[in-house]
Amino acid sequence: MRHRQEYAEPETRFFDEQSAPEPTEEPRPRRRRWRKVALITLLVVALLGGGGLIAGGLYFRSINSDIERVDAFDDVPEASRPEVVAKGAMNIMILGSDSRDPENSSGSRSDTIIVAHLPKDRSSAQLISIPRDTWVHVPKSKDGQHGGRDAKINAAYAWGGVPLMVQAVEKFTGVRVDHVAMVDFAGFKEIVDALGGVEIDVEKGFTTRYSLNGTRTFPQGRQTMDGAAALDYARERHAFPDGDFARIRHQQQVIKAILDKAASGGVLANPGKLNSFMKATANAVAVDKSMSILDLAMELRHLRSGNLGFYTCPVKGTGRVGSESVVFADTGRAKRLFDAVRRDAVPEIQAAGK
């Protein structure tokens, strides 16, 4: 999943108030990215994991053993990591790629970056998307050949894989990452189809420019989408003035629809649907070596879409650094948001994320 690209090197820092190129007022559309659907790996699977059909745990343990494991923390220097402030809370870094995206001509890479916060009482979840083009300081990679300078946060994965991505996100947010989940969205279509489709209310009709089958038109109003349609709906950015930000809203819709459909009796009470859904999801997921999906499933079994909060790291807008089009974080608001995450202060997270 590694992809390398070159980045400019001006000296700016996340929480410094140093001068930076003037951001534009309206964020420009970013390239195709799934920023939210990675939640499937944590909450949808966890939701079904607590279902009565697998109360004994044997079936779910089998699925859990099939999930790929990655080395996420072996090369992360402990001395440089943030301290644990709120014991019992959990922060999961979710990374995602979409190798089957029609706009993707360069193979898999880390395109989605989310910090998922699970409070100590596990009564809710807050998911904070970090735009992949956010301009940050990337620490040096283990081999010392990359990093140690400012770049788009996505460069960390290209330069040093998951461990350097952990370091970059921890440095950027001040939040200690407890676990890592990675998603290949090429399997997303099968996940939705295993559920029998999802219901989405399209606020304004539009036609996609890139889809699995050329173009697709979505009329205004509530409609059932199969996997291919849901994938196209949540990918599209070109049809909207605010590009990626419209896409993020649509992705949130799709996630909530998936959670609600997965929690319905029609899935939990149907062994065939449950089996197809669980296998499709497991095939799209990789997690760090210490994460137990079974334990997480039991902890989160009461969550529903109404318990989820979706946020985006506060930004000032977009601009250019050298030849790069980048996103500039709103340093003051972002610091307040992630400090609340560190302290497990859910009301403050909700307020700072507005």
N, C-alpha and C positions, 0 to 999 in steps of 0.2 A: 504493500500500500504506500510505498515511499515515492515521493515526487519531489524533485529539486527544482528550484528556480532562483533567480538572482534578485537581490533586494538592495535598495539604496541605503546609505549609512549616515544620515544626519543625526546629530546628538540631541535627542529628546527623551524624556523619561515620563512614566505614567503619572506619578503623583507630584512631580516637580511642576512648578509654575513657570518653567522656562518658556521662552517664546517658541512658537511653532507656526508653520504656514497657516494662513487664514482659512478656516473651514468654510465651505459653502453653507448657505442657510438650509437648503433642502438636501438630505442625504441622497446621493446618486444611487441608481440601481447597482447592486453588487452582482457578481456572476452567480450562476445557479448554485443554490445551497439549501440543504435541509437543515434547519436549525433546531427543529423541535421534535421531529418524529422519533428521534433516538429514545425518547421516553418509553417507547414500546418495550424496550429491553428490560426496563426496571419496573414499571408500574403495571403494564398489562400482564406481563408474565407473573409478576408478584401477585396481582389480583387473582388470577386463576389458580395460582399456587395455593391459595388459601381456600379454594373451593372444596365443597363436600365430596366431590368425586375422587379426590386424591388425598383425602384426609390422612390415609395411612402413610403417605409420603413415598412409597416405593416407586410409583410411576414418575413422580416429579424428580426423584433422585436419579432415575434413568435419564430423563431429559437434561438434568443439571450436569451429568457426567459427559454429555455429548457437546456441551458448549466449549468452544476453544478458549484456551488460557494464554495470556500474554505476560511477558516480564515488564511490569510497569514501574517498579520502584527500585530494582536492584542497583541501578546506576545513578540514583538520586542521592546526593550528599545529605546526610541527616543534619549536619551542622547548618545548612543553608535553609532548612525547611521552617515554615511558621510553627509556632507552638500550638498545641491543642488548648483552646480556651474553654469551650463548652463540652464537657465530657458527656458522652451519651448521644450527642447529635452526630449526624453523618453527612459528609459532603462527597459526592460522586462526580467525577469529571466524565462527561459523555462526549465521545468523539465519533464522528460519522463521515462516511464517504458515499458517493453515489456513482459507482463505476458504469452504470447503465444509462446515465443521464444523456440525452441526445446532444447536449452541448459539450459534453466531456470528451475531449479527443486525446487526453494524455494519461488515462488510466486512473486507478484509485489513488486517493490522497485524503488527508484529513480536512474536511470542509465544514464540519459542524463542531462547535465548541460550546458546551453547556456545563454550568455548575449546578448540579441538583442538590438542594439542601433538604435533608430529612431531619426535622426537629427531634429532640430527645423523646417526646411523647408519641412520635410517629402519627400524629393526628392529621398531618397535612404534608405537602411537599411544595417547595418553591424552586422553580427552574429558571435560571438566569442565562440567557444567551449572550455570548461574547462574539461580536462580529469578527469574522476571520481576518478582515483587513485592518483590525485595530492596531495602531502603531504603539509598540511597547519595547521594553528592553528584554532581549532574549539572552539568557545566560549562556556561557560557553558549553559546548557539547563535551562529552567525556573525552573524546580524542583531541580536544583543543583546537580543532581545525575550523569549527563553525561557531556562530553565536558570539557572545561577548559584545554585542552592539544592538542598536535599535533596528527593528524590522517589523513587518506584519507578524502578528502572533502566530499565524499559521506556518511561518517559516520554521518554527521550533520543531514541528513534526518532521518536516522535510530534512532538517539538519541532524536531528538526534533521536528520531522516533518518539515512542510514548514517554520514556523517562525525561527527555528534554522538554516535552510538552507539559508534563507535570510541573517541572521547574518553572517554566514560563508562566503558567497559569497561577501557580502559588506566588511567584514574585509580583505578578500583576495585581492580584486580588488580596494578598495577605491571608488567604484562606488555605488551610491545610487540606489536601486531597486525601481522602481515606480509601477510595476505590476508583477504579477506572472501568468503563464499559465502552466498547467499540461496536459500531453498527455498519454493516454493508447494506445499503438501501436497495441493492439489486433484489433482495428478498422481500421487499416491502409489498410488492404486488401480490405475492402469494399469501402474505399475512392477512391482507384485507379480503382476499378471495376466500380464505379459510373461514372467515367470519360470515360469509354470504353477503358481503358488501356493507357499506355504511351510509347513514343518512346525513346529508350536508345541506345547509341552507345557504345558497349562493346569493350574496347581498346585491351584486350587480353583474349582469351577464357579460361575458367576454369570450374571446377566441384565443387559444394558445398559439404561440408561434412555433414552439418546439414541443412535440409530444411523442409518445411511443409509436404513433401511427400518423405522422405528418402534422396535422392540426386537429384541434377538437374545440367545439363550441359548447360553452356552459350557459344555459339560459338562466335568467334570474328565478329564484325560488327554491323550495325544498325538493331534493331529489336523491335517489339512491345511486351511489357510485360503486362500481366494482374496483378491483385493485388497480387496473390500468388508468381508469378515470381519476381515482383519488390521487394517484401518483402525479398525473398531469396537472391536476388542480393545485396541488401543493408545491409544484415546481415552478409554475409560471411567474415570471416577474416582468417580462417585456410589455405586457398589456396594461400596466399600471404606472401612473406618474411617480409613485413612490417605490417602485421596484421591489427590492428585497423586503421592505417593511410590510408591503401588502402580502407578500409571500409568507412572512412569519405569521401574520394573522390567519391566513388560510391553513397553515400547518397546525396552528393551535386548534382550529376547528376540527381538523382531521383527527388529531390525537384524542380530543374529547369524545368524538364520535366513536372511535375505536374502543376507548375505555368503556363507554356506556354499552356498546354492543357486546363486548367481551364479558361484561358483568351480567348480561341478561341471562335468564333461565334457558333461552334457546341454545346457548353455547355450553353452559355448565351442565345442562341436563342431557346433552347429546354427546355420547362418547366419541363418535366419528368426527364431529366438528371440533371438539376439544383436542383430540389427538392431532388433527391436521393443523390446527392453530398453534399448538405448542411446538410441533416439529418445525413448522415454517419459521417461527420466531427464533428457536434455538439455532437454526441454520444461518441466521442473519447476525448472530451475536458473538462477541469475544469479550471476556472479562479478565481482570487481574487474577493472579493465582490464589489470593486470599479471600476473594468474594464468594460467599455462599448464596446462590440464588434461592435455594430452599429456605434458608433462614430469613432472607429479605422478604420472601413471599409471605411467610407467616407474620412478619412484623407489619407488612403493608396490606394485609388482606382486607382491611376495612375501608381502604381509600377508594374514592370514586372521583369522577372528574370535577365535582364541585369542591373537592378538597385541594385542588391543584391551583397554584398561582404561576402564571407565565410572565416573565419579565425580560427586558433586554438591558444590557449594561448601558447606562446613560452615556450619550454621545453629544458632542457639539455639532457634528456634521462631518462632511467629507472634504478633502482637499488633496493637494499633491505634495509629495516629498520627492524631489528629483523627478524621475520619470514615473513614479508610482502614484496611483490613486489609492488613498488610504482613508481610514476612519479615525477621527480624533475623539478620545474619551473625554467626557465631562468629568474632570478629575475630582472636583469637590463632591459631586453627587455620587460618583462611583465609589469613592472612599467611604462615604456614609453607608451605602448599600452593602458593601462587602464587610465592613466592620460589624454591621448588624448580623450578617451571616456568621461571622466568627463567634459572636456572642450568643447565637441562637435566639435572637430577639425577633421573633416572627412579625409582630405588629410593626416594628421598625423596618423590616425588610419590605413589607407590603407598602408602607408609606414612602420609603425611599425609591421603590421600584416604579411608582406611578409616573 
